[in-house]
Amino acid sequence: MIKTTNGNHITYSSLKKIESKLPQESFMRVHRSYLINFKKIVDIEDNSVLIGKEIVPISRRFKPQLMERLNRL
């Protein structure tokens, strides 16, 4: 399922395929089950990110990459 500001959309594509179609400068995988849009980040906690009103987990695997990209902004 893809959550957007316009609602939820069901898709049968893999997350990897969706990730390859999105602009890398705006989107990033933060967990094996989640991609986020940097423009929608409200807050970051230790192991989660707040996107709008949704809490999205950040895996240990992707956290260093996320922090590096955020420091470059």
WOLIN-V899190 format. One record per backbone hydrogen bond with DSSP energy under -1.0 kcal/mol. CO is the residue of the C=O (numbers start at 0). NH is the residue of the N-H. E is the energy in kcal/mol with one decimal. If there is no record, write none. Layout:
BEGIN
CO,NH,E + CO,NH,E
END
This chain:
BEGIN
1,8,-2.6 + 3,6,-1.5 + 6,3,-2.3 + 8,1,-3.2 + 13,17,-2.2 + 14,18,-2.9 + 15,19,-1.8 + 22,25,-1.5 + 22,26,-1.9 + 25,37,-3.0 + 27,35,-2.6 + 29,58,-2.9 + 30,33,-1.3 + 33,29,-1.8 + 33,30,-1.2 + 35,27,-1.8 + 36,39,-1.9 + 37,40,-1.3 + 39,51,-1.2 + 42,49,-3.4 + 46,57,-2.6 + 47,44,-2.8 + 48,55,-3.0 + 49,41,-3.5 + 49,42,-1.1 + 50,53,-2.5 + 53,50,-2.9 + 55,48,-2.7 + 58,62,-1.6 + 61,65,-2.2 + 62,66,-2.7 + 63,67,-2.1 + 64,68,-2.3 + 65,69,-2.4 + 66,70,-2.0 + 67,71,-1.1
END
